[in-house]
Amino acid sequence: MSEAGRVSGAARGAWTVVLALVYLLGCYLGYGALVIRPGGDWDSAAIDGIAAAAVFLCALGTLGLLLSARPVRRGILTRWWLLPPAVFLLFGVARLVHIEYAYPVV
């Protein structure tokens, strides 16, 4: 492999740190979105908090996909780095759909 095609450890390390921080924040938001349970239909504050956490989780999943797409395409990182943001998007959308179905706006 030529010198131009080699990936330096510094580039891999920098992307790893940035994406790991984004994924840790996503885990925190996902935990909040999935674990919080409203007390009932009347608990609008908890429902709004769950919906906000799920929306932020979707946004962070999209940001994570955009951030990780370039280093994966260039071969700096492996394709597995695309999995966490896709899971964040899936969980965020699923939680939003569940909240909308379980606690409809009257």
FIZADREN-943539 format. One record per residue: residue number from 1; chain; y, x, z of N, C-alpha, C, O in turn. Coordinates in steps of 0.02 Angstrom, whole numbers, plus 50000, padded with zeros to 5 digits. Each point is the difference from the previous one (the first is absolute). Layout:
<nodes>
seq	mol	nY	nX	nZ	caY	caX	caZ	cY	cX	cZ	oY	oX	oZ
NUM	A	Y	X	Z	Y	X	Z	Y	X	Z	Y	X	Z
...
</nodes>
This chain:
<nodes>
seq	mol	nY	nX	nZ	caY	caX	caZ	cY	cX	cZ	oY	oX	oZ
1	A	49942	50042	50000	50058	49958	50000	50062	50045	50000	50001	50051	50034
2	A	50048	49930	49929	50061	50040	49995	50042	49991	50063	49989	49955	50040
3	A	50059	50089	49968	50045	49996	50057	50041	49936	50000	50015	49973	50054
4	A	50003	50001	49888	50040	49940	49996	49961	49938	50023	50030	49952	50024
5	A	49904	50049	49969	49960	49942	50018	49976	49999	50072	49970	49951	50022
6	A	50042	50101	50014	49976	50004	50070	50045	49962	50047	50061	49997	49991
7	A	49908	49974	50058	50037	49963	50050	50008	50043	50062	49951	50027	50026
8	A	50111	49980	49996	50011	50042	50059	49984	49960	50063	50003	49939	50001
9	A	49979	50097	50051	49986	49968	50064	50062	49970	50031	49995	49951	50037
10	A	50063	50077	49947	50063	49973	50028	50013	49930	49972	50022	49956	50037
11	A	49966	50034	49899	50011	49934	49970	49952	49949	50029	50019	49944	50016
12	A	49919	50076	49991	49950	49955	50028	50016	49984	50073	49994	49943	50022
13	A	50027	50107	50015	50016	49990	50070	50061	49955	50010	50001	49958	50045
14	A	50050	50051	49913	50060	49959	50006	49984	49926	49985	50022	49955	50036
15	A	49941	50034	49910	49982	49931	49983	49955	49970	50054	50006	49941	50016
16	A	49950	50098	50012	49955	49976	50053	50040	49977	50061	49985	49948	50028
17	A	50065	50091	49992	50040	49983	50058	50040	49936	49988	50001	49955	50042
18	A	50032	50041	49900	50040	49941	49985	49958	49938	49997	50017	49949	50030
19	A	49928	50054	49934	49957	49941	49993	49965	49982	50065	49991	49941	50015
20	A	49991	50108	50025	49969	49986	50065	50049	49962	50045	49980	49955	50036
21	A	50083	50064	49963	50050	49965	50040	50010	49928	49975	50005	49954	50041
22	A	49997	50037	49894	50006	49933	49972	49939	49958	50019	50007	49941	50017
23	A	49934	50088	49980	49939	49963	50015	49995	49985	50075	49973	49948	50018
24	A	50052	50096	50025	50000	49985	50071	50046	49941	50016	49984	49957	50040
25	A	50074	50042	49927	50045	49943	50009	49968	49936	49974	50007	49946	50029
26	A	49956	50059	49916	49964	49943	49973	49946	49975	50048	49990	49940	50007
27	A	49976	50106	50026	49949	49980	50049	50032	49963	50058	49972	49951	50025
28	A	50086	50073	49997	50035	49967	50055	50022	49929	49980	49990	49953	50038
29	A	50038	50040	49903	50021	49934	49976	49940	49955	49989	50002	49940	50015
30	A	49944	50088	49958	49940	49960	49989	49970	49976	50066	49977	49943	50004
31	A	50024	50099	50046	49975	49981	50066	50042	49942	50026	49973	49951	50026
32	A	50093	50055	49968	50044	49947	50024	49990	49935	49961	50001	49946	50029
33	A	49990	50059	49906	49992	49940	49959	49933	49966	50012	49996	49938	49997
34	A	49953	50100	50017	49933	49971	50007	49981	49981	50071	49958	49956	50010
35	A	50073	50075	50040	49979	49988	50069	50042	49947	50034	49975	49964	50044
36	A	50088	50030	49938	50044	49950	50032	49974	49931	49984	49986	49984	49942
37	A	50007	49975	50108	49977	49931	49992	50054	49953	50028	50022	50009	50056
38	A	49999	49942	49904	50048	49952	50027	49967	49954	50051	49940	49987	49996
39	A	50099	49989	50051	49974	49955	50051	49982	49931	49973	49961	49964	50030
40	A	50068	50018	49915	49988	49935	49969	50049	49989	49943	50036	50046	49980
41	A	49965	49893	49996	50046	49984	49945	50073	50005	50022	50044	50012	49959
42	A	49968	49980	50105	50068	50001	50026	50027	50072	50007	50061	50008	50008
43	A	49897	50042	49990	50020	50070	50013	50028	50031	49935	49968	50042	49969
44	A	50092	49937	50013	50029	50023	49937	50021	50073	50003	50001	50034	49948
45	A	50016	49991	50111	50020	50071	50005	49941	50046	49983	50009	50049	49964
46	A	49932	49935	50062	49941	50041	49984	49981	49993	49927	49980	50050	49969
47	A	50024	49890	50004	49983	49990	49930	50048	50038	49955	49979	50031	49951
48	A	50086	49967	50066	50049	50038	49961	49988	50076	50007	50009	50037	49951
49	A	49972	49985	50108	49985	50071	50010	49939	50023	49960	50000	50055	49973
50	A	49950	49903	50025	49940	50016	49961	50017	50003	49926	49978	50045	49965
51	A	50060	49907	50012	50020	49998	49930	50042	50061	49982	49992	50030	49947
52	A	50054	49989	50097	50041	50059	49987	49958	50063	49998	50010	50043	49957
53	A	49944	49964	50090	49956	50059	50000	49958	50002	49937	49988	50054	49972
54	A	49988	49888	50005	49959	49998	49939	50041	50017	49939	49976	50035	49955
55	A	50086	49942	50042	50044	50017	49943	50015	50075	50000	49998	50032	49948
56	A	50018	49995	50110	50012	50072	50005	49938	50040	49982	50004	50054	49970
57	A	49938	49920	50048	49937	50033	49983	49990	50001	49924	49978	50050	49972
58	A	50037	49894	49996	49996	49998	49926	50049	50049	49968	49983	50035	49953
59	A	50078	49967	50074	50050	50046	49973	49979	50073	50010	50009	50041	49956
60	A	49963	49973	50103	49977	50068	50013	49940	50018	49957	49992	50058	49980
61	A	49965	49894	50007	49944	50012	49955	50023	50016	49929	49973	50044	49968
62	A	50078	49919	50009	50028	50014	49934	50032	50068	49998	49991	50038	49953
63	A	50048	49979	50099	50031	50066	50005	49947	50055	50002	50008	50051	49967
64	A	49939	49938	50071	49947	50049	50004	49965	50010	49933	49983	50057	49982
65	A	50006	49889	49981	49970	50006	49934	50045	50039	49953	49977	50043	49961
66	A	50088	49942	50041	50047	50036	49957	50005	50073	50019	50003	50044	49956
67	A	49997	49971	50109	50005	50070	50022	49936	50039	49984	50004	50059	49983
68	A	49939	49910	50023	49938	50037	49991	49977	50002	49927	49955	50039	49983
69	A	50074	49920	49974	49977	49998	49930	50014	50066	49964	49957	50024	49963
70	A	50101	50005	50047	50018	50061	49965	49955	50060	50020	49973	50033	49955
71	A	50019	49981	50110	49956	50057	50016	49927	49989	49981	49964	50047	49985
72	A	50014	49890	50016	49931	49987	49979	49994	50011	49924	49951	50029	49978
73	A	50098	49948	49984	49998	50008	49928	50003	50074	49980	49968	50020	49952
74	A	50070	50020	50086	50006	50071	49984	49942	50041	50027	49994	50059	49985
75	A	49963	49911	50055	49942	50035	50026	50013	50036	50065	49958	50039	50023
76	A	50099	49950	50007	50017	50032	50064	49958	49969	50056	49975	50036	50044
77	A	50017	49899	49954	49960	49964	50049	49943	49963	49965	50004	49986	49940
78	A	49945	49996	50097	49943	49964	49972	50017	49925	49995	50049	49977	50029
79	A	49909	49987	49935	50012	49928	49991	49994	49960	50064	50025	49944	50003
80	A	49943	50083	50047	49992	49964	50063	50066	49987	50035	50005	49956	50042
81	A	50046	50081	49940	50066	49990	50030	50032	49935	49977	50049	49977	50030
82	A	49924	49992	49919	50025	49935	49977	49970	49942	50038	50025	49944	49996
83	A	49922	50067	50042	49965	49947	50035	50041	49970	50058	50005	49938	50003
84	A	50023	50101	50043	50036	49969	50056	50058	49954	49979	50005	49945	50027
85	A	50038	50075	49925	50053	49952	49982	49973	49937	49966	50029	49947	50008
86	A	49916	50059	49956	49970	49940	49970	49973	49954	50054	50005	49939	49994
87	A	49966	50090	50058	49975	49960	50056	50058	49968	50038	49995	49942	50021
88	A	50061	50094	49987	50059	49972	50032	50025	49939	49961	50017	49948	50029
89	A	49986	50058	49905	50021	49944	49958	49952	49941	50007	50022	49943	50007
90	A	49915	50070	49992	49950	49948	50007	50006	49964	50067	50000	49938	50002
91	A	50003	50100	50052	50006	49969	50066	50066	49963	50009	50001	49946	50030
92	A	50053	50081	49944	50065	49967	50006	50001	49933	49963	50022	49950	50028
93	A	49953	50050	49911	49998	49937	49962	49951	49951	50032	50015	49941	50005
94	A	49928	50083	50018	49952	49956	50032	50028	49969	50064	49990	49940	50013
95	A	50046	50098	50025	50030	49974	50062	50055	49950	49984	50006	49949	50035
96	A	50034	50064	49914	50052	49952	49981	49968	49934	49977	50025	49947	50018
97	A	49922	50057	49943	49967	49939	49977	49969	49963	50059	50003	49939	50004
98	A	49968	50099	50042	49969	49968	50059	50053	49965	50042	49989	49943	50022
99	A	50066	50089	49991	50054	49970	50040	50027	49937	49966	50012	49950	50032
100	A	49996	50054	49902	50026	49943	49963	49950	49941	50002	50020	49942	50004
101	A	49916	50074	49994	49948	49948	50001	49989	49972	50070	49994	49940	50009
102	A	50003	50104	50041	49984	49979	50068	50059	49967	50036	49990	49955	50040
103	A	50070	50067	49945	50060	49974	50032	50051	49979	49948	50051	50033	49991
104	A	49937	49912	49974	50046	49979	49946	50067	49979	50028	50005	49975	50056
105	A	50046	50036	49904	50067	49979	50019	50004	49924	49990	49985	49974	49947
106	A	50036	49993	50106	50002	49927	49997	50068	49975	49979	50010	49940	49995
</nodes>
